Amino acid sequence: MKLIFSICKIFSFCFVVMYAFSSCKTTLIVNGTEEVPKKVIIKITGFDTTTGKLKMEDKAGKPADTIQAWPGQKIKWKIRGSGIRSIDSIFAKKVNKNKIFQEDPHKKFLSSTWQGTIQNKGALKENGVIRDGGYYNYDYNIKWKDKDGTQHTYDPRIQVKS
């Protein structure tokens, strides 16, 4: 009897460990076979206070004023030593009819990082998100403060591939 319980404990432990490892995927499958990163990280590295423009770049160091993403990807905006005091909000421009995020982007607890997860393809279609040339365009604003506390607004774009 003790042997059966020991085998059950070992089996249960192995099942929990396998489940934990399988949920730690770092990629998404899109269009049936293509793998893309689960997260898109945008580093905010500088700014121009005269225009309010933020210097944003992707992981490869390329400009991220317009980024391309896939349904289901998580977008993270990270402040990286740029003299920016804070990001106060990330929200859709008033002229924008598209709602691409599951929930509005929000600040991570006790962090200067903001994040939002793009809806899956079915939800984008169901919510009537407008396609433009194979993309769901999302124009948004980032309200931010410089090191002196002066507030600025910048308006980049996300293009969600369909």
N, C-alpha and C positions, 0 to 999 in steps of 0.2 A: 504494500500500500504506500509506504514511504517512497519507494522507487517511482511509482506513478505520479505522486505529487511533485517530486523533484524534476521529473521529465516535463510535467506541465509548467512548472516555474521557468525552466530553461527555455521551453518553447515560447512562453509568453514574453520573456525578456527578449528573445531573438526577434519576435514579431514587432515589439515596440521599437527596437533599434532599427529594423529594416524600414518601418514606417517613417521614423524620424529622418533617416537618410534619403528616402525617396521624396520627401517633401522639401528638400533643400536644393531643388533644381535652380540653376542660375540662368536658364534660357527658356524661351517660349518657342513653340512650333507655330509658324504662320504659313499660310497657303499650302497646308498639308505636309510640307517637307522642310521648309527653310527654318533654320534656327536663328533667333535673334536674342540679344541680352534681355533679361527680365527687367532690368533697370536702365534708364537713361539718366546719366548724371551730368548736370550742367554746373560748371564752376563759374562763379562770379568773381572775377579777378581785378576789376577796376571800374572806373566810371569817368564821365565827363559831366561836371556840374552845370555847364552852360546849356547843354542839350538834355540832360537827364538820362542820357544813354548809358546803360551798363555794358561793361565788357564781359561777355559771356562766352565760354568755350566748352566744347565737349571733352570726353576723355582723351581724344587724340590731339587736343590743343587747337582744333579748328573752330572758327567763329560759330556761335550758336544763337544768332539773332533769329534765324528760322531753323527750327530743328524738325527732323522727320522721325516719326515714331509709329508703332504698330498698336492695334487694339490690344488691350490687356497689359501694356507696358506701364511701369511706374516711372514717373518723372520726378527727379530730385534736383532742387536748386540748392547749391551749397556756397556759402560765402567763404572765400579763401583769402584772408589777409589783404583786403583791398581798400581799407579805409571806410568801408560801409558799416555804419552802426547797426542797422537792422533792415529787414524787409518787414513792412507792416501788413501787406496784403498782396495776394495774387488773385485776379478776378477777370472775368470776360469783359471785353470792351462792349459798350452799349450797342454798337452797330452789329455786333456778332450775334447771330441767331443760333449758332451751334453750341451745344452743351456736350463736351466730350469726356468730362471726368465723371467717375462714379459719384464722388463727392467733391465739393470745391477744394482746391489745394489748401493745405493747412500746415502750420508750423509743427514740427516734431517737438515733443515735450523736452524742455530743458536743452534746447539746441537752437542754432541759427539756421538750420536746414528746413526747407519747405518741401512738401511732396504731394503728389496727386496721382491717382491711377486712372488710366484711360479706360473707358468702357469697352466691353467686347464688341465685336462686329455686329452681332444681332441687336444689341442695345442701341448702337449708333443708328442703325437703320430704323429701329422701332421708334426712336425719339425724333425721327425726321431730320437728322443731321444732313446738311446739304453737301453733296460732293462737288468738287471742282477739279476737273482734270485728273481723276483717280485719287484725289486726296480729300480728306475732311479738313478744311482749314479752320483754325482756331486762333483768332486774334485776341490777345489778352494784355492786361496791364500789370506791371509790378510797381507797387508804391513802396519806396524805400527812403531811408534817411542816411545822410552822409555823417561823417564823424562829428560835425558841428551841430547836428540835429535838424538840419534843413531837409524838408521833404521834397522828393522828386518822383516823377512817374516815367516809366519806360514801357514801350509797347512792342514786344517781340511777337513771334508767331510760331505755332506748332502745326505741322502738317501730318495728319494721321493717314498712313497708307491704307488703302482698302483692297 
